[in-house]
């Protein structure tokens, strides 16, 4: 069946309108809001900068978790964060056993006895390194950390302690 010029003129605007409605609906949907925020701050443990790890935002009203990398100086920053109440977890265990970027000697095949595998040398001064913090902070249910994100800048420091 051939489409008449009248059908094409009526169908094209309807398709454009339907597409626009779907596009607006998708971009307006967010788990905890639609206006993005910028988060930044520093993580310390007993007054000392945490030397790497991950801070994760868990939206209280649902939606995907938002991981944020902690630098070797304990600082973090991320943009495009949805508004809303977040629970926060912080972990450093992902760095345990790493001696160089991309080299985790605990994973992979073990060399035969008597064979020494050398890790390539490189500037390690700016690489995140493992620092033990209390395990409670890695679990969103036990961390006790929350953060309300609003549109715009949201600076916040996290001081972790043994208590």
Phi, psi and omega in degrees: 000130180273141179276134179281157178302327179294319179296319181295319179295326179279325185284319183301311179295325179294319178295318179297318179296316179296317179298315180298319179297319178293316180298316179295318179298319181291313183289336180275351182269130175214154183296326183227011181148172184245345181270125183283149175241166176243127179249146178200159178164199183219144177248126176234156176232117184051041176086356180251137179300132173292139188261025177142171180133202182224137171252129181239131175265130180243105182300126181297322182273011179099164182120172183290147174293153184239101179279141180227129183281136175263129182285175178292348178259004179087002183267157177212156174201145177200149180236170180077023182277129180292149177293151174137175180282131181236144165265150187235136170235150180225128180225151176235353185299335180296343179266352183297130178088352179277127180256340180205159181303125177082358181247108175246102187290346180279346180256156176090178183290147177274140178289156177297157179305137179089351180261127180254126178263123180264134176277131180305139178284149178193170179289109181265357188297331182252007181273140175299144178229158182292136173220123182288131173232162179303137183299335182301331183287339181281344182254123182300332181282339183242354184293325183073011183258131176226163181203127175264117182266133177239170177298139179095204184282137179227075179286142178197131174257148178242118178257107180271142180225175178284344182279000000 
